[in-house]
Amino acid sequence: KGQVYMWVDMFPVDLPAPPPVNIKPRQPISYELRVIIWNTDDVALDDVNPLTGDRSSDIYIKGWLKGLENDKQETDVHFNSLTGEGNFNWRFVFRFDYLPTEKEIVYKKKESIFSLEESEFRQPAVLLLQLWDFDLISANDFLGSVELKLYDMIRGTKTAEQCTIKMAKEKAGPRTSIIRSKRMKGWWPLIKVKEIEDEEEDGENKKKKKKKKVKIEDVEFTDSSNNTYILRGKVEAEIHLLTAEEAEKSPVGLGRKEPEPLEKP
């Protein structure tokens, strides 16, 4: 018929009772996460020019915190990249409530369109960055992504050359926490599960890989579930975490807007 979850204390009758324990739920801390997308490199060239046969991509990045999908943000588009390089100088700003002990984001939403009141949900604090190819006529193409746990994430590399798919493996190191460090900058790999249509593209890119002397273990790996992942690009990002109070004292704008505007690349 149901369950009861309770806490029972027993004390000796010959001793005075201790003061009551505060059992109120822990209150989350309000934070603001600022993510600057600086550049991309080695992005998969998804489009083919029908006249010249040249490959290119129209690159942009999407970002959001898991559980807060209503606050997805996007950079502008770097058009006609022939080398996989993209330049953005674009800022995302995410506000969220966080429980440090549970390492979870707390948010409220209606469970369905018929719900009268919002329910509280919790989700591990994970920043998701996705790499996309913009198409003017057809649907945009998903290229790859990286998931960064705010409390336990792989440290970004200083250069794009040092950034490999090995960083996406489980328990790869060195690891860090933006909750503790508050600020970091680096390169992270953008990956996806390998599909049949990726085989043809791999063949087209063989010459490029040989020219750059890229090792297969730096761009592809198979996990314990026998899923094969491939490297689809690299992103240079700067991540800065502030409390809500700190953010109010030093506000910034979205994209390249004021205050503290970012210059165009």
Secondary structure, DSSP 8 states (H G I E B T S, - for coil): ------------TTS-------------EEEEEEEEEEEEES----EE-TTT--EEEEEEEEEEETT-GGG-EE---EEEESSS-EEEEEEEEEEEEEETTTTEEEEEE-SSTT-SS-EEEEEE-EEEEEEEE--SSS--EEEEEEEEETTSEE--BSSTTT--GGGGSTT-SSEE-HHHH-EEEEEEEEEEE--HHHHHHHHHTHHHHHHHT--GGGTEEE-TTS-EEEEEEEEEEEEEEEEHHHHHHS---SBT-SSS-----
